[in-house]
Amino acid sequence: MGRTNPTGQTPVSGDLAEQRDIWRFDHSWNGLVFPEPDSLLRAAQTRILGTIIGSPMVPETLDIAVGLGPRWLANGVAKQCRTRMNGIRARWDHEFDAPDERTSNRLRRAIDAMDDRVTRRIWTPTDRDGTPPPFEHRLPLTIDEFERSLPTLPRPMSFDRWQDDRYFAWQRLAGSCPVSLTWIEPGRVAEVLAEFPVSAEQFAATRSGDSLAAADEQGRLFLVNHAILDGIDPGVADGWRRWLPAVKGLFALTPDRSELWPVAIQCSQTPSPDHVVVTPADKIAWTMAKASFQVAEATWAAVAERRIGCHLVIGAITLAMFRNLDTNHPIRVLLSPHVEYTLAIDLATKDQLAAGGLIPELYAVSDDGCVELCQRAWKGYDWYERSMRREFARRGVADPDVLPDYPARDDLRRVGNAIEAFVTRYVALEYPDDTAVAADTQLAEWISEIQSHHGGRLAHIGAGEHRIDTIDALREFVADIIWRATAFHHAVTAGTFDSMGFVPNMPAAQFAPPPHPAEHDDGHHLAMLPPRSAMDRQITEAWRVSNTRLNQLGRYARRAFWPDADPLVESFRGALAIVEAEIDEANRNRYLPYLALRPSGIANSIQV
């Protein structure tokens, strides 16, 4: 494009042939798209050699090349140490939390804890043929024990609210992954309830003074349907069998449309004698059904929304960009701060998804089930349906008249508008007209490799009516990349500790079957919740995911852009400050404050 690098130096990797030799796609893990592991090593070697012979080092590339970067190393290690120490202190305080407790009781509790953490790891609780024993054989933790698992960590929002039905519904609007709620258009409830038979009597018993017919006619009904989980193998963890229901949930607004409440849950895609509709009138069975719902939501969010929809999708776009856009290309200059760490995170994601990794160990998917869920999520992903303009419209919840109080939607839009305004001005600075965009051969090659089966395997990006050959199309595409790598990714990670930090609110896995219509009690509910070792893993992971942020949206390194873009950056920061003030004001009138999308807390790129 005729520019030199923003540092005023000649780019280190201006030769695209060299870049393509460094950065390579790896499709070996079940057909999904990752960077080749050696790419990071090759990039590091190239940068180090360039420094030795006197060429300038590109900070963005160095951070990616060394995998995590010096800033991540310093901050990340400190955070990990704090997390580990908090965990150790939590365990210690849990065992000795009463100053006047008798020594004999302290010793007994310490031995019990050691038995759970050590003895069970030596004697795996399985039959001789490897089959897990019935869930009734496990002595589950009590709610009191779950409550005492967080003495040194801040109490998550769910700690005192996990049994509150309004809070359960609120998590669909402002929880750890608030992008699953779909509007049931007036007159279409019969189609939905054909395989989810909520009766008018059940609705009336749940929502006193309201009726199913009135809610349908007035468009006050909403559905969450995790059909993507149907048939996924949940596997075994800690020696015990797990369950993963492909749940459906029906929700309704109050007649004045001010509050969302849950109406019913079905722990399967189709009704059966073992999987009936459960409502709040069913008491302990309802508590159990909510736990099953939360397990499904947590698993879907961790795999489909975060790992596939953010990490791998942005990673494929980033890898194609490194291979086809020179370091002085204006779009690469703009996107570089927003894809920092992405390829290193993708390699970590690959390990997490693989057999024995974090996902099959923590969430309700076996090794094979994890692969199957990843492939379903990847094949079903549509970049344009998941864009800023379509994310809420495709689910029918874009209109505030339909769903007035939806914090995640409103705050994602606020941040998205600021991003889009910044990108619009930046693209106009670099491309005078549509002809300049169409004539950019590097841009065309980038889009082509994103689509290629041998490259990014995102065939729908830049195809058909979505061709990226005009200023408007380029602006929308680039803004969507930044929005997904920053605001959207933060929306599906920042609330993890509030939802999952108190395990009974949202277990990562389920260790007993969903409620049976004739057999359920408090003991069955406790048996559904994870054992201590799984609980510890979940709390540690939820804390890490929610509290890893190495920089701030809109805060760029010195000389990240050319001088004529500096006013645009300052304007962007000013717009984000206004957004933050608007969110703070909106939180004054919300059921609970929603802090996940305050711009000061959003990172510049995917970092966890």
Rosetta blueprint (number, residue, H / E / L):
1 M L
2 G L
3 R L
4 T L
5 N L
6 P L
7 T L
8 G L
9 Q L
10 T L
11 P L
12 V L
13 S L
14 G L
15 D L
16 L H
17 A H
18 E H
19 Q H
20 R H
21 D H
22 I H
23 W L
24 R L
25 F E
26 D E
27 H L
28 S L
29 W L
30 N L
31 G L
32 L L
33 V L
34 F E
35 P E
36 E L
37 P H
38 D H
39 S H
40 L H
41 L H
42 R H
43 A H
44 A H
45 Q H
46 T H
47 R H
48 I H
49 L H
50 G H
51 T H
52 I H
53 I L
54 G L
55 S L
56 P L
57 M L
58 V L
59 P H
60 E H
61 T H
62 L H
63 D H
64 I H
65 A H
66 V L
67 G L
68 L L
69 G H
70 P H
71 R H
72 W H
73 L H
74 A H
75 N H
76 G H
77 V H
78 A H
79 K H
80 Q H
81 C H
82 R H
83 T H
84 R H
85 M H
86 N H
87 G H
88 I H
89 R H
90 A H
91 R H
92 W H
93 D H
94 H H
95 E H
96 F L
97 D L
98 A L
99 P L
100 D L
101 E L
102 R L
103 T H
104 S H
105 N H
106 R H
107 L H
108 R H
109 R H
110 A H
111 I H
112 D H
113 A H
114 M H
115 D H
116 D H
117 R H
118 V H
119 T H
120 R H
121 R H
122 I H
123 W L
124 T L
125 P L
126 T L
127 D L
128 R L
129 D L
130 G L
131 T L
132 P L
133 P L
134 P L
135 F H
136 E H
137 H H
138 R L
139 L L
140 P L
141 L L
142 T L
143 I H
144 D H
145 E H
146 F H
147 E H
148 R L
149 S L
150 L L
151 P L
152 T L
153 L L
154 P L
155 R L
156 P L
157 M L
158 S L
159 F L
160 D L
161 R L
162 W L
163 Q L
164 D L
165 D H
166 R H
167 Y H
168 F H
169 A H
170 W H
171 Q H
172 R H
173 L H
174 A H
175 G L
176 S L
177 C L
178 P L
179 V L
180 S L
181 L L
182 T E
183 W E
184 I L
185 E L
186 P L
187 G L
188 R L
189 V H
190 A H
191 E H
192 V H
193 L H
194 A L
195 E L
196 F L
197 P L
198 V L
199 S L
200 A H
201 E H
202 Q H
203 F H
204 A H
205 A H
206 T H
207 R L
208 S L
209 G L
210 D L
211 S L
212 L H
213 A H
214 A H
215 A H
216 D H
217 E H
218 Q L
219 G L
220 R L
221 L E
222 F E
223 L E
224 V E
225 N E
226 H L
227 A H
228 I H
229 L H
230 D L
231 G L
232 I L
233 D L
234 P L
235 G L
236 V E
237 A E
238 D L
239 G L
240 W E
241 R E
242 R L
243 W E
244 L L
245 P L
246 A L
247 V L
248 K E
249 G E
250 L E
251 F E
252 A E
253 L E
254 T L
255 P L
256 D L
257 R L
258 S L
259 E L
260 L E
261 W E
262 P E
263 V E
264 A E
265 I E
266 Q E
267 C L
268 S L
269 Q L
270 T L
271 P L
272 S E
273 P L
274 D L
275 H E
276 V L
277 V E
278 V E
279 T L
280 P H
281 A H
282 D H
283 K L
284 I H
285 A H
286 W H
287 T H
288 M H
289 A H
290 K H
291 A H
292 S H
293 F H
294 Q H
295 V H
296 A H
297 E H
298 A H
299 T H
300 W H
301 A H
302 A H
303 V H
304 A H
305 E H
306 R H
307 R H
308 I H
309 G H
310 C H
311 H H
312 L H
313 V H
314 I H
315 G H
316 A H
317 I H
318 T H
319 L H
320 A H
321 M H
322 F H
323 R H
324 N H
325 L L
326 D L
327 T L
328 N L
329 H L
330 P H
331 I H
332 R H
333 V H
334 L H
335 L H
336 S H
337 P H
338 H H
339 V L
340 E L
341 Y L
342 T H
343 L H
344 A H
345 I H
346 D H
347 L H
348 A H
349 T H
350 K H
351 D H
352 Q H
353 L H
354 A L
355 A L
356 G L
357 G L
358 L H
359 I H
360 P H
361 E H
362 L H
363 Y L
364 A L
365 V L
366 S L
367 D H
368 D H
369 G H
370 C H
371 V H
372 E H
373 L H
374 C H
375 Q H
376 R H
377 A H
378 W H
379 K H
380 G L
381 Y L
382 D L
383 W L
384 Y L
385 E L
386 R L
387 S L
388 M L
389 R L
390 R L
391 E L
392 F L
393 A H
394 R H
395 R H
396 G L
397 V L
398 A L
399 D L
400 P L
401 D L
402 V L
403 L L
404 P L
405 D L
406 Y L
407 P H
408 A H
409 R H
410 D H
411 D H
412 L H
413 R H
414 R H
415 V H
416 G H
417 N H
418 A H
419 I H
420 E H
421 A H
422 F H
423 V H
424 T H
425 R H
426 Y H
427 V H
428 A H
429 L H
430 E H
431 Y L
432 P L
433 D L
434 D H
435 T H
436 A H
437 V H
438 A H
439 A L
440 D L
441 T H
442 Q H
443 L H
444 A H
445 E H
446 W H
447 I H
448 S H
449 E H
450 I H
451 Q H
452 S L
453 H L
454 H L
455 G L
456 G L
457 R L
458 L L
459 A L
460 H L
461 I L
462 G L
463 A L
464 G H
465 E H
466 H H
467 R L
468 I L
469 D L
470 T L
471 I H
472 D H
473 A H
474 L H
475 R H
476 E H
477 F H
478 V H
479 A H
480 D H
481 I H
482 I H
483 W H
484 R H
485 A H
486 T H
487 A H
488 F H
489 H H
490 H H
491 A H
492 V L
493 T L
494 A L
495 G L
496 T H
497 F H
498 D H
499 S H
500 M H
501 G L
502 F L
503 V L
504 P L
505 N L
506 M L
507 P L
508 A L
509 A L
510 Q E
511 F L
512 A L
513 P L
514 P L
515 P L
516 H L
517 P L
518 A L
519 E L
520 H L
521 D L
522 D H
523 G H
524 H H
525 H H
526 L H
527 A H
528 M H
529 L L
530 P L
531 P L
532 R H
533 S H
534 A H
535 M H
536 D H
537 R H
538 Q H
539 I H
540 T H
541 E H
542 A H
543 W H
544 R H
545 V H
546 S H
547 N L
548 T L
549 R L
550 L L
551 N L
552 Q L
553 L L
554 G L
555 R L
556 Y L
557 A L
558 R L
559 R L
560 A L
561 F L
562 W L
563 P H
564 D H
565 A H
566 D H
567 P H
568 L H
569 V H
570 E H
571 S H
572 F H
573 R H
574 G H
575 A H
576 L H
577 A H
578 I H
579 V H
580 E H
581 A H
582 E H
583 I H
584 D H
585 E H
586 A H
587 N H
588 R L
589 N L
590 R L
591 Y L
592 L L
593 P L
594 Y L
595 L L
596 A L
597 L L
598 R L
599 P H
600 S H
601 G H
602 I L
603 A L
604 N L
605 S L
606 I L
607 Q L
608 V L
